[in-house]
Amino acid sequence: MKKKKLNYKISMEASHNFLETFAQKDAKRFKLKVGVFLFLVQDEHILLLRRYQTGIDDGKYVVPMGGIEGGEPLTMAFVREAYEEANIIIQPDQIRMCHVMHRFHPMPQRLSFEQIDVFFYATSYEGTIENKEPHKCDELKFYPLNNLPSNTVPFIRAAIEHMHEENIFSEFGWE
């Protein structure tokens, strides 16, 4: 019995048409932001920063955080943000993902965005904690986990509670 050889070559024209169609569809597709957040905990205290002159939640407390820049794994975005904001080096093998939140964030002037927030827990780091973004943050220090500042951003407070309860996933801001 003679086997037929299949030809999988795709013409350059067909390939170009596929890529053009894909690019057009992708341009219309909903895009979801992804953020990485640091839960740095020592002796039942968590590192918080107070936002300053950012236009979003200024004067309120959050944890060090940032977004992925593309072309980097989540863990490396986390490591980069920890260094950029707090001057500390955290090795990827020293962290564990402890919570994921799908969040709706309303903003002034009827603007809003959706985001997937990935929270990583770390207990060790190298370096000295220092505020490397004084133009965005006017305080960086540890606060007791059981006595967070009253002006802690609500989704951060909720994520900390979920971490304590070992809830891996939550949704916030959709009510």
Buried (B, 14 or more C-beta within 10 A) or exposed (E): EEEEEEEEEEEEEEEEEEEEEEEEEEEEEEEEEEBBBBBBBEEEBBBBBBBBEEEEBEEBBBBBBBEBEEEEEBBBBBBBBBBEBBBBEBEEEBBEBBBBBBBBBEEEEEEEEBBBBBBBBBEEBEEEBEBBBEEBBBBBEBBEBEEBEEEBBEBBBBBBBBBEEEBEEBEBBEE
